Amino acid sequence: GRIGTKGDLRPLESVMTAKRGVDQTVQRSAAIGLGLLGRLVSGDDRVQTAQVLLKSMGKIKDKSTKNFAIISLAYLLVEDIKSASTDVIGNTKADEFLLETAEKGSYLHKSFGAIALGLVIREIKDDLDVEAYQEFREKALGLLRKGVESKRGDKKGRAAFCTAVGIARDSRSREALLKIVAQRNGDKMLRSYAALGLGLIGEPTAAVAKAIAEAMQERSSEELRRSTAVALGLLGNPKISGTGKDAVELLRDELKDARTQSHKGQVVLALASVGDHRAVEALVSLLKDKSEQDLTRALACAGLGLVGDLEWIPSLARGSK
């Protein structure tokens, strides 16, 4: 999928269209591979790949395979947008399928439809002079915004829409996400994904930074603490009003207070994504602590690599001692 040519499409397509005798793991891989390889081909070959994926949707019994195929369709549309062409959107119903899946799909597929829409919308810029894509963008954004604000259905589905508008970098969804994060008595899982959505939008206003930081400091849910830490990292390093601190300082405090490996790992990656040299000392300390689990120390090492040399080499050299 990453290094093939159009000649490699056929074996993958045959796996997707086979009526029987195909291992589920192989078919899942083929669904992923078609999305990756479809980005390397063009014109009729990309259209054919989209048609194969669409045709297989009604026949795939394995739910994970179908979800992978949904995301692969999004990849094909994204590649069309990057080349300012309408090969897929003009010759298949991939756009209509994704819209319908996000709006009316089953419980397990609706979320993936929303994420797929977010991936496509993110690539459609205001200056893209292709009417078909601008129309698609308008419909898709309307659907995603409605999904964020809707209180019907399950919380997990709504959480996926919160993530999707973040992926789409939809500024208009910021207030709706902010309202969810600020509800102290609200569902913790939903608040976690709303915070992540705000981080993905990446507009560190004072209100957004404060709401995320306050949610992280509630100590009411580890899931909420992990997601808000990630969100702060995605926002960069905003000042947090009312605390006298910025995001890096709060994340360093959070790292000291974290107890589980998954929590520590998320905070480490958040600090690394901010890329501030003040994270080096905290990450080096974690790396050198032999009482920590190996995976936690490995994440600290990886975090140092992500921070890179944002100050002089000697400060990073401490990690090798």
N, C-alpha and C positions, 0 to 999 in steps of 0.2 A: 503493500500500500504506500510506502514512503519512497521507494526507489524504482517502482515498476514503470512500464509503458502501456500504451493502449492494448497491446497484445496480451497483457496480463489481466485485462478486465474479464475476458471470457470465462476463465476458470472460476473466478470469484462469483460471476453472475450465475454460472451453472449451479453453484452451491446454493445460492439464494432461491433458485427456481426449481430445485430438485423436489420431487413429490414425496420421496421417502428415502430412508437409509442414510440420512445425513446426521452426524453427531451434532448435538446442540452447541457444544463449544466451538466446533468448526464453523457452524453457521453464524454464530455470534461474531467470530473473528472475520468472517467474510463480509458481514454487514459493516463492521468498522473499516475493513480494508477498502471497500468500495467508496466510502466517504473520503478516505485519504487519497486513494489513487485517482478518484474523480477530480481532484484538484490539480492533478498533473496533466490531464488531457483536456481537450477543448472541443467546441462545436458539437458535431453529431455524436461523438463518443461520450461526452458528458451528458447529453440528452438521453442517450440510450441507458446510461448508468442510472439516471434518475427514474426512467421508466421501469427498469428492472426492480428498483427498490419499491416504487409505488405498487407495482403489480404483485410483489411478494407480501405486501402489508396484510392483505386479507387472508393469506395462506399460512403465514408464520404462526405457529402454535406457542412457541416459547416467547414469553413476555419480554425478557431481557433482549432477545434478538430484535424484536420490533422496536424497542426503545433505542437501541444502537442504530437501527436503520433510520429512525426519525432524525437523530442528530446528524447522520451522514447526509440526509437530504438537505439539512441546513448548510452543511459544508459546501455542497454543490452550488447552492444559491449564493453563498458568500463568494465563491470563486467567480461566479458570473458577475457579481457586483464589482469585484476588484478589476475585472477586465472590461467593465462598462458594457457588457453584452446582455442580451435577453435570450440566450440559447435555452436555458432551462425554464425560466419563468414564461417564455413565449411559446414553448413547444410541449410543455407538460403541465400538470395541475399540482405541482409540488407546493406552490404557494397556498393554494386552496386547501390542500391536505393538511398542511401545518396549522393553518387557521382553524380548520374544523376540529383537528385533534386537540388543540389547546382549549377550544370552547366546549366541545361536546364529547371529547374522548373519554374512555373508561378511566377509572380511578388511577390505575398504574401508568397510563400513557399521557394523560392530560398534563401532568407536570413536565414530562419530557417535551411535549409540544410547546409549552410555554418557554422552556429554556431554549429550544430551537429557534423560536421567534426572536428571543433576545439576541442570540448570536447573529441572526440575519440583520436585524434592525441596527445593531451596532455598526455595521459596515455601510449603511445607507446614509451618506452625508447630505447636508442641505444642498450642496452644489452638484449632486449627481443628477444630471439632466436626462433622466430616464423615467418617463411617466409611470410605467408599470411598477417600478420599485417605490416611487413616492406614494402611489396609491396603496401599495401593500404595507408600507410603513405606517401610514395613517390608520389603516384597519387594525394592524397588529398592535400598535401602541394603545389604541382604544380598548382592545380586548384585554391587554395586560393590565392596564390601569384599573379596569373594571374588576379584574381578578384580585388585585391587591386590596381593593376597598370592599369587595363582597364579603359578607359575613355568613353566607350560606356555604354548605359543604364542609369538607374536612379542613383542619388546620394545616396539614401537610401540603395539601394542594395549594392553599393560599400562600404558604411559605415559598413554594416554587415560583409563584408569580412575583413575590418580593425579590427573589434572586434574579428573576428574568428582567425586571425593569432596571435592576442594577447593572446587569450585563449589557443591556441596551443603552446604559448611561442616560436614562430619561430623567432630566431635571424636574419635569413637572410632577413626577411621582415622589419627589423628595418630602413634601409636606405630609403625604399620606403615610410614608414609611416612618417619618419622625414621630407622628402621632402614635403609631403602634409601639415603637421603642419606648416612648415615654410613659406608657400605661404600666405602672408598677404592679398592678394586680392582673395584668393580661397574661395570656399563655406564653410561657417562657420560650418554648420552641419557636413560636411565631415571631416573638420579639428578637430572637437570635438571628433569624433570617432577614428580618427587616433591617437590623443593624448591618448585616453583611451587604444587603442591597445598597444602603447608604454609603458604605465603604467603596463599593464597586462604582457607584456614580462618581465618587471622588471629588465632591465639592465641599471642602472643609469649612463650612460656615460656623460661626460661634455656636449657634443653636444645635447644629448637628453634632459637633465635637462634644459639647456639654452633655447632650442626651446620651450619647454612646458611652462616655466616660462614667456618667452617673449609673447607668445600667450595669456596667462592669463592676462598679464598687458596691453594688447591692449585696453581693455574696449570697444571693438566693438560689442560684443555679450555676453549676459548673459549665453546662452547655452555653448559657448566656454569657458567662465570663469569657469562655474561649472565643465565641463569635464576635463579641465586642472588642476583644483584644485584636483579633484579625482586622476588624473594621477600622480601628484606630491606626493600625499599621498601613492600611490601604489609603487612609486620608493624608498620610505624610506625617508631619509633626506639628499639628495645630496647638495653639495655646488653649488651655481649658479654663474658661472663665470661672471664677469663684474658688479655684484651687491654688493659684499661684504656680502651677506646674504646666508643662507641656506633655505631649503624648509619650515621648521617650521616658520621661521621669515616671509617669504613671505606669508604663509598661514594665519598667525596671522594678517598681514596687510590686506589681502583679506577679512578676517572675519569682520574687522572694517568697510570696505568699502561696504560690501554686503548690499543690500537693501531688497530683497525679502526673504520670508521664505525658498523657495526651494534652493536658492543660499546659504543662511546661513547654511542650513542643510547639503548640500554637503561639504562645507568647514569644518564644525564640524566633519563630518565623516572622511574627509581626514586627519585632525589633529589627530584624534583618531587612524587612521590606522598607522600613523607614530610612535605613541607611545612614544613621547618625553615628559619628565616632564614639559618642558616649555609651553606645551599646556594647562596645568592645570589652570593657572591663567586666560587665555582668556575664557576657558569653564566655570569656576566658575563665572566669571563676567557676562557671558551671561545667565547662570542659575539663577542668583540673580536679573536680570533686569526684573522687573514686567511690564515694558512697552512692552516687547517682547511677541509674541504670545505663547500660552501654548505649542504648538507642537515644536516650536523652542527651548524653554527652556527644554522640554522633551528630545530633541535630544542632547542638551548640557549635560544633566544628563547621557544619555546613552553613550555619548562620554567619559565622565569621567570614566565610568565603563570599557570601552574598553582600555583606557590608563592604568588603573589598578594602582597598587602601584609601579611605577617605581622610585619613591623617597619616603621619609619618609611619614608615614600616616598623620602627621599633615597638610601637604600641601593639601591633599585631604579633610581633615576634614573641611576646610574652606567652602566647598560646602554645608555643612549641617547646617550652621548658618543662 
